[in-house]
Amino acid sequence: MKFLLVLILFAVATYFLVRLVQERGLPGTSGSGGGGRGNLPGRPKGPQGPSRPRPPAPRGPDDDDDFLRELDRKRRSERDDSDS
């Protein structure tokens, strides 16, 4: 019976310690980068609110239509110059 009581007390203390770390972050971390609420399910967002989605941007030159168009134009002009 004593073991069960100690186990329950340990579980409750662990639960509250985890909740405290989730709310305030880990000691020694600056700002909300190391801790804070994060994106826990069922939890409201912090004071910063939901972040705005970024517009899709090219991730590399092979995704950029303008770059590919210019590259094709340069290749055609080089090929036409070498044929003459």
C-alpha positions as CSV (number, residue, x, y, z in Angstrom):
1,M,0.0,0.0,0.0
2,K,2.9,2.4,0.8
3,F,4.5,1.6,-2.5
4,L,1.3,2.6,-4.4
5,L,1.0,5.8,-2.4
6,V,4.6,6.7,-3.3
7,L,4.1,5.8,-6.9
8,I,1.0,8.0,-7.1
9,L,2.8,10.9,-5.4
10,F,5.7,10.5,-7.8
11,A,3.4,10.5,-10.9
12,V,1.6,13.6,-9.7
13,A,4.8,15.5,-9.0
14,T,6.2,14.5,-12.4
15,Y,3.0,15.6,-14.1
16,F,3.1,19.1,-12.5
17,L,6.8,19.4,-13.2
18,V,6.3,18.7,-16.9
19,R,3.4,21.1,-17.1
20,L,5.5,23.8,-15.4
21,V,8.3,23.3,-17.9
22,Q,5.8,23.4,-20.8
23,E,4.3,26.7,-19.5
24,R,7.5,28.6,-18.6
25,G,10.2,26.9,-20.6
26,L,13.4,25.3,-19.4
27,P,15.6,27.3,-17.0
28,G,18.5,29.0,-18.7
29,T,16.8,29.4,-22.1
30,S,16.3,32.9,-23.4
31,G,13.0,34.0,-24.8
32,S,10.4,31.6,-26.0
33,G,12.7,29.7,-28.3
34,G,13.7,27.0,-25.9
35,G,10.4,26.4,-24.2
36,G,7.0,27.9,-24.1
37,R,3.7,26.5,-25.3
38,G,4.8,25.5,-28.8
39,N,2.1,23.8,-30.9
40,L,0.7,21.4,-28.3
41,P,-2.7,20.0,-29.4
42,G,-5.6,21.5,-27.6
43,R,-3.6,24.5,-26.4
44,P,-4.2,28.1,-27.5
45,K,-1.5,29.9,-29.3
46,G,0.6,32.3,-27.4
47,P,0.3,36.1,-27.6
48,Q,2.0,36.2,-31.0
49,G,-1.1,34.5,-32.6
50,P,-1.1,32.2,-35.5
51,S,1.7,32.8,-38.0
52,R,0.9,33.9,-41.5
53,P,1.6,31.3,-44.2
54,R,4.5,32.3,-46.5
55,P,3.8,32.7,-50.2
56,P,5.5,29.9,-52.2
57,A,8.9,30.9,-53.3
58,P,11.4,29.2,-55.6
59,R,13.6,26.9,-53.6
60,G,16.4,26.8,-56.2
61,P,17.3,28.0,-59.7
62,D,15.6,24.9,-61.2
63,D,12.2,26.0,-59.8
64,D,12.5,29.6,-61.0
65,D,10.6,30.0,-64.3
66,D,12.4,33.3,-65.2
67,F,15.8,31.7,-64.6
68,L,15.0,28.7,-66.8
69,R,13.6,30.9,-69.6
70,E,16.7,33.0,-69.6
71,L,18.9,29.9,-69.5
72,D,17.1,28.5,-72.6
73,R,17.5,31.8,-74.4
74,K,21.2,31.8,-73.7
75,R,21.6,28.2,-74.9
76,R,19.7,28.9,-78.1
77,S,21.7,32.0,-78.8
78,E,25.0,30.2,-78.2
79,R,23.9,27.3,-80.5
80,D,22.8,29.7,-83.2
81,D,26.1,31.6,-83.0
82,S,28.1,28.3,-83.3
83,D,26.1,27.2,-86.3
84,S,26.9,30.3,-88.3
